[in-house]
């Protein structure tokens, strides 16, 4: 995935944007993927691992009422996470999901991951994926999809 990640970093440079991550189910793996590319330090600004609901509220200013109403794994919470991490000059990708092997429900089965991108790019964007496989596979697919989503957003600018 390094070529795709290198492309993402180049797009950020060309658009004058820093990159931030707000991660729950991926536990910092998106930031780690970005940082694995030499020279990423001129683009990668910061990342938050907000695994707990309390961390989402404290670190990213997600309203507890959103979590209570929609659950941590929801469009609304992923969007609030991205917006909490974003700024005018920094794009933020946020992910919240159920990596498994437990924790799923009929409404939100294991492998459900919500993504959001906000900041410096116009209107925020959200999407949901349903991944298959074990915990590590869900996390790998989450990282790959986050990089692809960021790349797509930046290419459209």
C-alpha positions in Angstrom: 0.0 0.0 0.0 3.0 2.3 0.2 2.5 3.6 -3.4 -1.0 4.6 -2.6 0.1 6.2 0.7 3.0 8.1 -1.1 0.4 9.4 -3.6 -1.8 10.6 -0.7 1.1 12.4 0.9 2.0 14.1 -2.5 -1.6 15.2 -2.9 -1.6 16.8 0.6 1.7 18.6 -0.3 0.2 19.9 -3.6 -2.9 21.2 -1.9 -1.0 22.6 1.1 -2.9 20.5 3.6 -1.7 18.7 6.8 -3.1 15.3 7.6 -4.7 14.1 10.8 -6.3 10.9 12.0 -9.0 10.2 14.6 -9.1 6.4 15.1 -11.1 4.0 17.2 -11.2 0.4 15.8 -7.9 0.9 13.9 -6.1 2.0 17.0 -3.5 4.2 15.3 -2.8 1.9 12.3 -3.8 4.6 9.8 -1.3 7.1 11.2 1.3 4.3 11.4 0.7 3.5 7.7 1.2 7.2 6.7 4.2 7.5 9.0 5.8 4.4 7.4 6.6 6.5 4.3 9.9 8.4 4.4 9.2 12.2 4.5 5.7 11.9 5.9 6.6 14.3 8.7 6.0 17.3 6.4 2.3 16.2 6.0 1.3 14.0 9.0 0.4 16.5 11.7 -1.2 14.4 14.5 -3.4 11.5 15.3 -5.8 10.5 18.1 -6.5 7.0 19.2 -9.9 7.4 20.8 -10.9 3.9 21.6 -13.2 4.7 24.5 -16.3 6.8 24.3 -14.8 9.1 27.0 -11.7 9.7 24.8 -13.9 10.6 21.8 -15.6 13.2 24.0 -12.5 14.5 25.7 -10.1 14.6 22.8 -12.3 15.3 19.8 -15.2 17.1 21.5 -17.8 14.5 20.4 -21.0 15.2 22.2 -21.9 12.4 24.6 -25.5 12.8 23.5 -24.5 11.6 20.0 -22.9 8.5 21.3 -25.9 7.8 23.5 -28.4 8.4 20.7 -26.6 6.7 17.7 -23.8 4.6 19.3 -20.1 5.0 18.9 -20.2 3.1 15.6 -22.3 5.5 13.6 -22.2 8.1 10.8 -22.9 10.8 13.3 -20.1 9.9 15.7 -17.5 9.3 12.9 -18.4 12.7 11.4 -18.1 14.4 14.8 -14.7 12.8 15.3 -13.5 14.0 11.9 -14.8 17.5 12.5 -13.2 17.5 16.0 -9.8 16.7 14.5 -10.0 18.9 11.4 -9.1 22.5 10.8 -9.0 24.9 7.9 -5.5 23.7 6.9 -5.7 20.1 8.1 -7.8 17.2 6.7 -8.9 14.6 9.2 -10.0 11.1 8.6 -12.0 9.4 11.4 -12.9 5.7 11.7 -15.2 4.0 14.2 -16.1 0.4 13.9 -16.4 -3.1 15.2 -13.2 -5.1 14.5 -14.4 -8.2 16.4 -14.4 -11.0 17.1 -17.1 -9.9 19.5 -19.2 -6.8 20.0 -21.4 -6.9 16.9 -25.2 -7.0 16.7 -27.8 -7.6 14.1 -27.9 -3.9 13.3 -24.1 -3.4 13.4 -22.4 -6.7 12.8 -18.7 -7.3 13.3 -16.8 -5.7 10.4 -19.0 -2.5 10.3 -16.8 0.5 10.0 -17.9 4.2 9.6 -15.5 6.6 7.9 -15.6 10.4 7.8 -13.3 13.0 6.3 -13.5 16.7 7.2 -11.5 19.9 7.1 -9.9 22.0 4.5 -11.8 20.2 1.7 -15.2 21.6 1.6 -18.2 19.5 2.8 -17.4 16.6 5.1 -17.8 13.1 3.6 -19.0 9.9 5.3 -19.3 6.3 4.2 -19.8 2.9 5.8 -18.1 -0.4 4.9 -18.9 -3.9 5.9 -15.6 -5.9 6.0 -15.1 -9.6 6.4 -12.5 -11.6 8.1 -10.9 -11.7 11.5 -9.9 -8.7 13.6 -6.6 -8.1 11.9 -8.3 -8.3 8.5 -10.9 -5.8 9.4 -8.2 -3.4 10.7 -6.1 -3.8 7.5 -9.2 -3.2 5.3 -10.0 -0.1 7.4 -6.5 1.3 6.9 -6.6 0.7 3.2 -10.1 2.2 2.8 -9.1 5.3 4.8 -6.1 5.9 2.6 -8.2 5.4 -0.5 -11.0 7.7 0.8 -8.5 10.5 1.6 -6.9 10.1 -1.8 -10.2 10.3 -3.5 -11.3 13.4 -1.7 -8.0 15.1 -2.4 -8.0 14.1 -6.1 -11.5 15.7 -6.4 -10.2 19.1 -5.2 
